[in-house]
Amino acid sequence: MLYLRASPEIAMKRFALLAVAAAGLVHGPVMAGGAGVVTFAGGQVRVDNSAPGGVSAGTQIREGAVLETGANGYLHVKFPDRGLLILRPNSRVVVSDYASDESDRSRTRIRIEVSSGVVRHITGEWAKRRPEQFRVNTPVAALGVRGTDFTIFADPAVTRAAVAAGGIVMTPIGDDCQTDALGPCEGALATELFANSQRFVLQATANGSKPEILDGHSPGIHPDAAAPPSPAEPAPDATQGLNNPRDRKDQTALSADTLDKNELAGAKLTQSSPAQPLVKWGRWSTLLDPANPGDIRAGRERVASNGHFALYRDISPAFTMPNEGVASFQLKDQESYFRDQRRGLTLPAAIDGGRLSVDFGRQTFATSFNVRAENLNATVSANGGLFPDGRFVSSVISSNAAVSGALAGEDASQAGLLFNHRVNDHITAYGATSWTR
């Protein structure tokens, strides 16, 4: 065997190249080659070509790994950004991409391929920061997210998804929505579903048509019907750890974000209420005056919620809605704030220029209004879809704020909505409103 010795100059060049390569690895994607770790494995589970019983808590999951569960198998995988992937029985998933570069977050890539079965995914920090770099593909549809906890059922013919937190965008796979892309596919065939509408399920089929919204209470529709969660699976945290809402009645509610009552005492808020209001809201805050603990849940159903408020609708009179025509609503009551994260202040606000219209035939809504406080000013503009039960949610594509609400009363005579609008990187406007025709 012949050995060749490199000269000192060549050896130094090789050393320099190795150093450069090592430096590139240090600053490259934080999870290059490794995507997550198994936190729970029960029953028949397999990762890649692992032997029976070869997968347990602590098993490392690489990018590109094939995850499979049998008839009694459950598998939980935690990712470095605190995302969680749960496979229920008879499921198959490929973790195609799961990486982020802290020096250049635009290089974040998360792509999960669900071939079959029932899979729940709770998005982590990477997907929340870069939703345009996140994608779940099934045989018939692509799903994008906005800070989401969702469960899907997939097979070669159909995909159904239910949302526990946040929202999803579902689009059929086709010429305008390729499987190798990242982020949600937009366009005429995209359909959105939000956690406000937990009664409903979004469904796409192999015929490539626009996904439709179905009643999740119908037999066999909800993904849980195909494979219910195991006792080891965490329950959805719909309220994000907040307390039960209380009725604010006619008083000004104390903001959950501040302890300075003087700020609220000097606020100029619109407090007029319509006769017999059918939609009311409550703050999640436990800082409400304990002497006024009125509970708005009795005789009402919760129709919308976010991190600040819960919105309730009277059960009686029964809600009815026209099948056609366009209705305009006037703003009657509101409670809104600006939150300045940098200064640590929450300022009460007022709303003017309110507009809300509903097109019953097209099942859409549109709203806009100005939020003002001291030297702060923001304009909320949103539109979206109307569900058969009178609830409505804004489109993430064509709205500058997250809006959710519901119509109420006979012939949809009243309405209420919640909003959350990010003004800039440190100021947010949020609130609750009620409207009448």
Buried (B, 14 or more C-beta within 10 A) or exposed (E): EEEEEEEEEEEEEEEEEEEEEEEEEEEBBBBEEBBBBBBBBBEBBBBEEBEEEEBEEEBEBBBEBBBBBBEEBBBBBBBBBEBBBBBBBBBBBBBBBBBBBEEEEEBBBBBBBBBBBBBBBBBBBBBBBBBEBBBBBBBBBBBBBBBBBBBBBBBEEBBBBBBBBBBBBBBBBBEBBEBEBBBBBBEEBBBBBBBBBBBBBBBBBBEBEEBEBBEBEEEEBBBBBBBEBBEEBEEBEEBEEBEEBBBBEEEBBBBBBBEEEEBBEEBEBBEEEBEEBBBBBBBBBEBBEEEEEEEBBEEBEBBBBBBBBBBBBBEEEEBEBEEEEEBEBEBBBBBBBBBBEEEEBBBBBBBEEBBBBBBBEEBBBBBBBBBBBEEBEBBBBBBBBBBEBBBBBBBBEEBBBBBBBBBBBEEBBBBBBBBBBBBEEEBBBBBBBBBBB
